[in-house]
Amino acid sequence: MMLLIGTALASSPSCGIADEERFARSVESMEQAARIAGPGGGPTENPQEIGGFAFDDVYRDGDRVYFKLGDHSNVDPYGYVWSPKTPPADDPGDATASSFEHIQGHWYRWSESY
């Protein structure tokens, strides 16, 4: 029984190791999508399956491209950001607190808190 629980936890998409593996397998496809992403801010989101992820939205905001997960079921938005020119930083004038953690190259983990 414990083996089944451990296997289920290891394959859970919310598990950090599983996300790291999915990111590693998906990063090339995500970068291709980032290079052609359009601006966000429209009335509807643009859900996309890219690599091993099903993103709620993928959109460009200036030089950054956001790959959004979460933002449903009372979960603050989170995901990945491709920022090829400068490291992303939280905007202190914005009511939303954003945090960014460097993964590799131009890629960052991103989360927001309202």
C-alpha positions as CSV (number, residue, x, y, z in Angstrom):
1,M,0.0,0.0,0.0
2,M,2.8,2.5,0.9
3,L,4.5,1.8,-2.5
4,L,1.3,2.8,-4.3
5,I,1.0,6.0,-2.3
6,G,4.7,6.8,-2.9
7,T,4.3,6.1,-6.6
8,A,1.2,8.3,-6.8
9,L,3.0,11.2,-5.1
10,A,6.0,10.9,-7.3
11,S,3.9,11.2,-10.4
12,S,1.7,14.0,-9.1
13,P,1.9,17.1,-11.3
14,S,2.1,19.3,-8.2
15,C,5.2,17.6,-7.0
16,G,8.4,19.7,-7.6
17,I,10.4,16.9,-9.1
18,A,7.7,16.0,-11.6
19,D,7.4,19.7,-12.6
20,E,11.2,19.9,-13.0
21,E,11.2,16.8,-15.2
22,R,8.2,18.1,-17.3
23,F,10.0,21.5,-17.7
24,A,13.2,19.8,-18.9
25,R,11.2,17.8,-21.4
26,S,9.1,20.8,-22.5
27,V,11.6,23.7,-22.5
28,E,12.4,23.5,-26.2
29,S,8.7,23.6,-27.2
30,M,8.0,26.3,-24.7
31,E,10.8,28.5,-26.2
32,Q,9.5,28.0,-29.7
33,A,6.0,29.2,-28.4
34,A,7.6,32.1,-26.6
35,R,9.3,33.4,-29.7
36,I,5.9,33.6,-31.5
37,A,3.6,34.6,-28.6
38,G,1.3,37.5,-29.0
39,P,0.3,40.1,-26.5
40,G,-2.0,39.2,-23.6
41,G,-4.7,41.3,-22.0
42,G,-7.6,40.2,-24.1
43,P,-11.0,39.3,-22.8
44,T,-10.3,35.6,-22.9
45,E,-7.4,33.4,-22.1
46,N,-5.5,31.3,-24.6
47,P,-5.2,27.8,-23.2
48,Q,-2.4,25.7,-24.8
49,E,-0.8,22.3,-24.4
50,I,2.9,22.7,-24.8
51,G,5.3,19.9,-24.1
52,G,4.1,18.2,-20.9
53,F,2.1,21.1,-19.6
54,A,-1.5,22.3,-20.2
55,F,-1.2,26.1,-19.7
56,D,-4.2,28.2,-18.9
57,D,-2.8,31.1,-20.9
58,V,0.4,31.9,-22.8
59,Y,0.9,35.6,-23.5
60,R,3.6,38.3,-24.1
61,D,3.9,41.3,-21.8
62,G,6.7,43.5,-23.1
63,D,9.8,41.5,-23.4
64,R,8.5,38.6,-21.2
65,V,6.3,35.7,-22.2
66,Y,4.2,34.2,-19.4
67,F,3.1,30.5,-19.3
68,K,0.3,30.6,-16.8
69,L,-0.9,27.7,-14.6
70,G,-3.2,28.0,-11.7
71,D,-5.5,31.1,-11.4
72,H,-8.6,28.8,-10.9
73,S,-10.1,27.1,-7.9
74,N,-8.9,29.9,-5.6
75,V,-5.3,29.4,-6.6
76,D,-3.1,32.4,-7.3
77,P,-1.6,32.3,-10.8
78,Y,1.8,30.7,-11.2
79,G,3.9,29.2,-13.9
80,Y,7.0,30.1,-16.0
81,V,8.3,33.2,-17.6
82,W,10.7,33.5,-20.5
83,S,12.6,36.8,-20.2
84,P,15.4,36.9,-22.7
85,K,16.5,40.5,-22.2
86,T,16.5,41.2,-18.5
87,P,15.8,39.2,-15.3
88,P,12.1,39.8,-14.3
89,A,11.4,41.8,-11.2
90,D,8.3,42.6,-9.2
91,D,6.7,46.0,-9.9
92,P,6.5,47.7,-6.5
93,G,3.7,50.0,-7.8
94,D,1.5,47.0,-8.7
95,A,-1.1,45.7,-6.1
96,T,-0.1,42.1,-7.0
97,A,3.0,40.7,-5.5
98,S,5.0,38.7,-8.1
99,S,8.0,36.5,-7.4
100,F,10.5,35.1,-9.8
101,E,13.0,32.3,-9.3
102,H,15.7,31.7,-12.0
103,I,15.7,28.1,-13.4
104,Q,18.1,28.3,-16.4
105,G,19.0,30.6,-19.2
106,H,16.1,33.0,-19.8
107,W,13.6,30.9,-17.8
108,Y,12.1,31.7,-14.4
109,R,9.4,30.2,-12.2
110,W,6.8,32.8,-11.5
111,S,4.0,33.2,-8.9
112,E,1.6,36.0,-7.9
113,S,-0.2,36.7,-4.7
114,Y,-3.2,39.0,-4.4
